[in-house]
């Protein structure tokens, strides 16, 4: 069967229009870019990639309801695209529609079970719902299996473990973040806080000492380091018999 010449012509014109819209987006002219993308989907509404780009543009411009609508249109044409499913899930999460976002992420993971970007978003979604055990499981799959040296994944796991009360595991994860980025002031400061909280005063002093070495201008860290030094000196004093 020969293709319909009018349909082929309309698709070609739509693709040309979308290409020009991309150029306008790159140059920062978002109004013209949006008009171009809209004209492209008027010419050929089955160009799911252009529907997706309209969703992206609306999201950038803060119009989440419209972004959601365009992502759904793109999915109606290409229902198994994990990129669109993830983007729709992200928009739903930003809108507070957390359960619906998890449904999108679940469909994406059914296609790509180990996708670390989607696992990361699943973790954030469960954190939003206060479902810390599920968040830990998602971040663990991402940080320990897919991205063992990714700081963002490890920090997500750290937050979930801390929220779930798994203090010892959180300290272990925090040490892994330090191994990935050894000059990160906030990691040592937090390690000091966590060690102090469980009574490991010498380890807390070591952590704060390293934090102050990285950023000597931070007064709170200097203050805590001085307190811990004094406390540890007191603890080393041997009290003889009375």
Secondary structure as GFF3:
##gff-version 3
##sequence-region A 1 242
A	DSSP	alpha_helix	5	26	.	.	.	ID=ss1
A	DSSP	alpha_helix	30	43	.	.	.	ID=ss2
A	DSSP	alpha_helix	48	60	.	.	.	ID=ss3
A	DSSP	alpha_helix	64	77	.	.	.	ID=ss4
A	DSSP	alpha_helix	82	94	.	.	.	ID=ss5
A	DSSP	alpha_helix	98	111	.	.	.	ID=ss6
A	DSSP	alpha_helix	116	128	.	.	.	ID=ss7
A	DSSP	alpha_helix	132	140	.	.	.	ID=ss8
A	DSSP	pi_helix	141	146	.	.	.	ID=ss9
A	DSSP	alpha_helix	151	163	.	.	.	ID=ss10
A	DSSP	alpha_helix	167	180	.	.	.	ID=ss11
A	DSSP	alpha_helix	185	197	.	.	.	ID=ss12
A	DSSP	alpha_helix	201	214	.	.	.	ID=ss13
A	DSSP	alpha_helix	219	236	.	.	.	ID=ss14
###
